[in-house]
């Protein structure tokens, strides 16, 4: 082995060899991906991160101009090849030759093969528990348990190389824009609100805890106060949240903050970054898709009205229709629940600006040809929405009549016709109704729309389907109401700047205040979000007052930032882009786990290392911590 490592240095990666290398003597290192013994000749597919090269071990073969030791070394290499098995780590010195008529067009190295002159085995690996090819039939659990093997598979190697390209493109582009790559602390002060934090006990301050940063938000604002003007960081963040397809407890984001900027300045930099990333990744030519160099904008209110959420997938239509005004105009059209809703608007119980209940619909075209069973399956999928009780449906006849609806005999002709016109529904179309609180109606119809899009083949189950639809969603409310207490809370965070024209409503009508916040959406996924920040201490005090946060509480939670704002803070704003989610979309992967080297399960467990694990009582005692779980297990 020492001869190969010390004397015989690797000359090429396996996937680099081409027809132009014929006649060259090369040295390759890698893993045995496949072995075929044809009786006298052993064929090895040798794999490294750059690809695969075919190596032939033939004891009878000799080069045209053999060296004195070639015969002995070729024979020894062939004998060694007869022992080799999958995933053994080997080194090979050989001569590149052309395959002649046996060219493999499916391989970049398919025109050549390596005739082995000498070989060494570095590691006689155990047989892997699953195949390491492009396709794998092993369970996710088994793959995560042996992630170091799973990562040898070409698809995952490709994805992680893609992440590298995204990282490099990000750094180069943002540096060109004058941004400095600066670091922020990972262990920070715990501040209530927002996502749940992971806590870290302090041994030197018994009974006190750090929080793992869920984002560098406050610190990047301090960089602006400090005069660094433009900052970025590719940073690890931590949130103790329930997991799902596009969420992990530790994740990476591209963090950007700019001084003396507007929303448009942030948009310009981020749009340029997306163009650069997609170019570097070879995913798409975004400049051809967006020749003006800008992504479309949509107001938060329009997004909810037309699509039921603030991250619409614009690759297909099926827009929602708000029917609330029509129902009010017709007094509910003799349908009891709709009549009750209309009455509340008419007597002033509900406000039109912030309705407590709405009526919306989505039309399934007749061409979909969905059966009753299929419609019931779609409705069953909506039961995960909190508060959802059922989906109203009406199929239109040739004369505009309703069939398959519980309200078909009750609804007035006027309301039925008006609803059909508003929905632009024709014979055979099915109108799906939802009425009730927006917090139920919007997510239910948004999910129905997405489920229909996949079922009708308008979008694939995963991946882009060759379409890349970016969208800026802008101008959401600054505040929202806590569903349990009705108390005003910050919709994003308390340092988001209100729209200038809405400042006068902070005290008189805070529900109407919109803010300079924005989300970047791609194919129905939110890949970035940010805001213009509050830099004026007087405005910040007014926002705290609207939230019921007094001077003492504000100082306790955010004292260091408030002191900084009073020390000469420039106008500033920024954005955080989810690197993992962006990589998942660019790579056409099915989940975040496919683009993170060492991910956790949906229960937050690392199956490979076994984390999290219990901690010894002595270590807990050193930290002045007692484990309630441990006491329950021991009966203490």
Protein Blocks (a to p, Z undefined) as FASTA:
>chain_A
ZZmmmmmccfbdfklpcfklgoiacddddddfbdcdeehiacdddddfkbccdddddfkb
ccfbdcfklmmmmmmmmmmmmmpcghiacddddddddekjmpcfkbmklmbccddfbdcd
fbdcdddfbdcbfbdcbdfklmmmmmmlmmmpmklmmmmmmmmmmmmmmmmmmmmnopac
ddddfbdcddeehjdddddddfklghiacdddfbfklmmmmmmmnonopacddddddddd
dddfkbcfbdcddddddehiafklmmmmmmmmmmmmmmmnomacfklmmmnopacdddfk
lmmmmnopabdcfkbghiacdfklmmmmnnonopaklmmmmmmmmnomacfklcfbdcdd
ddddfklopafklmmmmmmmmmmpghiabdcdddddfkopaehiaklmmpcfklmmmmmm
mnopaehiacdddeddfklmmmmmmmmmmmmmmmnopacfbdjkopacddddehiafbdc
dfklopacdfkbmkbccdfklmmmmmmmmmlpccddddddeehiafbdcddddfbfklmm
mmmmmnopafklmmmmmmmmmmmmmnopacdddddddfklmmmmmnopabfklmgfbacd
fkopafknopacdddfklmmmnopacfklmmmnoZZ
